[in-house]
């Protein structure tokens, strides 16, 4: 499996270019800015993008949606509970960003338990609200990989104080959907370093 991580945008969000080594089909997860760098990484990896996936619609995870959709033809995927947030610019004004971030409307509505196929890769959608209402994580069981967005970080969790967030809901999402995964599952978060489910189960002070 191809996994190329880039730090993008104002808040240095982890954007991931992933792909199937055999078919060279791929996806982009959380393009939060710097579209030229993301497109350069796609070219270097030699993958054809099938999906552009937002784990949620905060601006630092979707700011580069429009140029990436235009350049790759990939289908934009988002949970419908975050659709209004996406269309409204991802909440950038909460942080003093006066310029509007304009994203295309989603092509694919993500739902809990849904499977997205990218070449030989199979991604299971896990609805994990709490950071935002429509937050999802993406689990690839055959690869032992989880893209956790802003739900679960190394020794931390996502914030829940923004509109659409709720602390109790976030904790419940992590316990119900993420911690039951195998200990060896490698977690690629929306911010910060890579971790594992086992390490977070044992050492995360919020859990």
C-alpha positions as CSV (number, residue, x, y, z in Angstrom):
1,X,0.0,0.0,0.0
2,X,1.2,3.5,-0.8
3,X,0.9,6.1,2.0
4,X,2.4,9.5,1.4
5,X,1.9,12.0,4.2
6,X,2.1,15.8,3.7
7,X,1.8,18.6,6.2
8,X,-0.5,21.2,4.5
9,X,-2.3,24.4,5.1
10,X,-2.3,27.0,7.9
11,X,-2.6,24.5,10.7
12,X,-0.2,21.9,9.3
13,X,-2.8,19.2,8.8
14,X,-1.8,15.7,7.8
15,X,-3.0,15.1,4.3
16,X,-2.5,11.6,2.9
17,X,-2.1,10.4,-0.7
18,X,-2.8,6.7,-0.6
19,X,-2.9,4.1,-3.4
20,X,-2.9,0.5,-4.4
21,X,0.6,-0.5,-5.6
22,X,-0.8,-3.0,-8.2
23,X,-3.5,-1.0,-9.9
24,X,-2.1,2.5,-9.1
25,X,-5.5,3.7,-8.2
26,X,-5.5,6.1,-5.3
27,X,-7.3,8.6,-3.0
28,X,-6.5,11.8,-1.2
29,X,-7.6,12.1,2.4
30,X,-8.0,15.6,4.0
31,X,-6.5,18.0,1.5
32,X,-6.3,21.0,3.8
33,X,-4.3,23.3,1.6
34,X,-1.2,23.5,-0.6
35,X,-2.9,21.9,-3.6
36,X,0.3,22.2,-5.8
37,X,2.3,20.1,-3.3
38,X,-0.5,17.5,-3.1
39,X,-0.7,17.2,-6.9
40,X,3.1,16.9,-7.1
41,X,2.9,14.0,-4.6
42,X,0.2,12.3,-6.7
43,X,2.4,12.6,-9.7
44,X,5.5,11.3,-8.0
45,X,3.5,8.3,-6.7
46,X,2.0,7.7,-10.1
47,X,-1.6,7.1,-8.9
48,X,-4.9,7.9,-10.5
49,X,-7.2,9.5,-7.9
50,X,-10.6,8.0,-7.6
51,X,-11.7,9.7,-4.4
52,X,-11.0,12.9,-2.5
53,X,-12.2,12.2,1.1
54,X,-12.8,14.7,3.9
55,X,-12.9,13.0,7.3
56,X,-14.8,16.1,8.2
57,X,-15.5,19.6,6.8
58,X,-13.4,21.9,9.0
59,X,-11.4,24.2,6.7
60,X,-8.0,22.7,7.5
61,X,-9.2,19.4,6.0
62,X,-11.0,20.6,2.9
63,X,-9.4,23.9,1.7
64,X,-7.8,22.3,-1.4
65,X,-10.9,20.4,-2.4
66,X,-11.8,22.5,-5.4
67,X,-8.4,22.5,-7.2
68,X,-7.9,18.8,-6.5
69,X,-11.3,17.8,-7.8
70,X,-10.7,19.9,-10.9
71,X,-7.2,18.5,-11.5
72,X,-7.8,14.8,-10.8
73,X,-11.5,14.2,-11.5
74,X,-11.7,12.4,-8.2
75,X,-15.1,12.1,-6.5
76,X,-15.5,14.2,-3.4
77,X,-16.7,12.2,-0.4
78,X,-18.1,13.5,2.9
79,X,-20.6,12.5,5.5
80,X,-23.9,14.4,4.9
81,X,-24.0,15.7,8.5
82,X,-21.0,17.9,7.6
83,X,-22.4,19.0,4.2
84,X,-23.6,22.4,5.4
85,X,-20.3,23.1,7.2
86,X,-18.5,22.3,4.0
87,X,-20.6,24.6,1.8
88,X,-20.3,27.4,4.4
89,X,-16.5,27.3,4.1
90,X,-15.5,24.9,6.8
91,X,-15.7,27.3,9.8
92,X,-12.8,29.4,8.7
93,X,-14.4,32.5,10.1
94,X,-14.3,31.0,13.6
95,X,-10.5,31.4,13.4
96,X,-10.5,34.9,11.8
97,X,-10.1,33.8,8.2
98,X,-12.0,36.4,6.2
99,X,-11.6,34.9,2.8
100,X,-14.2,32.4,1.9
101,X,-13.1,28.8,1.2
102,X,-15.2,27.4,-1.7
103,X,-15.5,23.7,-2.1
104,X,-17.5,21.7,-4.6
105,X,-20.6,19.9,-3.3
106,X,-19.9,16.3,-2.4
107,X,-20.3,13.6,-5.0
108,X,-20.5,10.7,-2.5
109,X,-22.3,10.7,0.8
110,X,-20.4,8.6,3.3
111,X,-22.3,6.5,5.8
112,X,-21.3,4.2,8.7
113,X,-20.4,0.8,7.5
114,X,-20.0,1.8,3.9
115,X,-17.0,0.4,2.0
116,X,-15.0,2.4,-0.6
117,X,-12.9,0.4,-3.0
118,X,-9.7,1.9,-4.5
119,X,-8.1,-0.6,-6.7
120,X,-7.4,-3.5,-4.4
121,X,-7.8,-1.4,-1.2
122,X,-10.9,-1.7,0.8
123,X,-11.8,1.2,3.2
124,X,-14.5,0.9,5.8
125,X,-16.2,4.1,6.8
126,X,-16.6,4.5,10.6
127,X,-18.9,7.4,11.6
128,X,-17.2,8.9,14.6
129,X,-19.0,12.1,15.6
130,X,-18.0,14.4,18.4
131,X,-15.3,16.6,16.8
132,X,-17.9,17.4,14.2
133,X,-21.3,15.9,13.5
134,X,-20.3,14.2,10.3
135,X,-16.8,13.1,11.3
136,X,-15.6,9.8,9.9
137,X,-12.6,7.6,10.2
138,X,-11.4,5.2,7.5
139,X,-10.3,1.7,8.4
140,X,-8.4,-0.6,6.0
141,X,-8.6,-4.0,7.7
142,X,-6.4,-5.9,5.3
143,X,-3.7,-3.3,5.6
144,X,-4.1,-2.8,9.4
145,X,-4.4,0.9,8.9
146,X,-6.8,3.5,10.3
147,X,-7.1,7.2,9.2
148,X,-8.6,8.7,12.3
149,X,-9.0,12.3,11.2
150,X,-9.4,14.6,14.2
151,X,-11.1,12.0,16.5
152,X,-7.9,10.3,17.9
153,X,-4.4,11.6,18.1
154,X,-1.2,10.2,19.7
155,X,-2.0,10.6,23.4
156,X,-4.8,13.0,22.7
157,X,-8.2,13.4,21.1
158,X,-9.8,16.0,18.9
159,X,-11.3,19.2,20.3
160,X,-15.1,19.2,20.9
161,X,-15.8,22.8,21.7
162,X,-16.6,24.0,18.1
163,X,-20.1,24.1,16.7
164,X,-21.3,20.5,16.0
165,X,-18.8,19.1,18.6
166,X,-19.6,17.2,21.8
167,X,-17.1,15.7,24.3
168,X,-19.3,12.8,25.5
169,X,-20.2,11.9,21.9
170,X,-16.5,12.0,20.8
171,X,-15.4,9.7,23.7
172,X,-18.3,7.3,22.9
173,X,-17.3,7.3,19.2
174,X,-13.7,6.4,20.1
175,X,-14.7,3.7,22.5
176,X,-17.3,2.1,20.3
177,X,-15.6,2.4,16.8
178,X,-11.9,2.8,17.2
179,X,-10.7,1.0,20.4
180,X,-12.2,-2.3,19.4
181,X,-9.8,-2.5,16.4
182,X,-6.7,-4.7,16.8
183,X,-3.9,-3.3,19.0
184,X,-1.5,-3.4,16.0
185,X,-3.6,-1.2,13.9
186,X,-1.5,1.8,12.7
187,X,-3.3,5.1,13.3
188,X,-2.6,7.9,10.8
189,X,-4.2,11.0,12.5
190,X,-5.3,14.4,11.2
191,X,-2.6,16.1,13.2
192,X,0.6,14.9,14.8
193,X,2.6,11.7,14.7
194,X,1.5,8.1,13.8
195,X,0.5,5.9,16.6
196,X,-1.3,2.5,17.2
197,X,-4.6,1.5,18.7
198,X,-2.8,-0.5,21.4
199,X,-0.6,2.4,22.4
200,X,-3.6,4.7,22.7
201,X,-5.7,2.1,24.6
202,X,-2.8,1.8,27.2
203,X,-1.5,5.4,27.4
204,X,-4.0,7.9,26.1
205,X,-5.0,10.0,29.2
206,X,-8.4,10.9,27.8
207,X,-9.4,7.2,27.4
